[in-house]
Amino acid sequence: MLVLTRTYLPHATHGVLTLNGTHLAYTLELAWRNNARTISCIPEGIYTLRKRYSEKFRWHYVVLNVPNRSYILLHAANNAQKELQGCIAPVTQIVAEGIGTQSKRALQLVMEQLATLTQKGLLQLHITSNTF
């Protein structure tokens, strides 16, 4: 199972992306702003991922069936505030709130790990938080 476990901060959302309990990448997202388009991360839940290609982001994943949102992507970005509009960015390391490193490398690793799963059918992403 692909799981994104979040920590909500005032100006960003940090996460850990795991596949069957194995760490794949850290993630950056915008802060939670009630699912408002272009300024908020998406709600917690279970979503379907589909592989997608665009000129801007090359190969990446799109998160499907997000309530009141569209084109939520899993793509490379190292700065949540400057490069994201609701999407999820895998990073190798988080160095400050909303700032990560080597996102292209992290995305490539995630794409490689998920490639075999998408060949077997639909891929689901479970987004949760570490609040107790």
Secondary structure, 3 states (H helix, E strand, C coil): CEEEEEEECCCCEEEEEEECCEEEEEEEECCCCCCCCCCCCCCCEEEEEEEEEECCCEEEEEEECCCCCCCEEECCCCEHHHHCCCCEEEECEEEECCEEECHHHHHHHHHHHHHHHHHCCCEEEEEEECCC
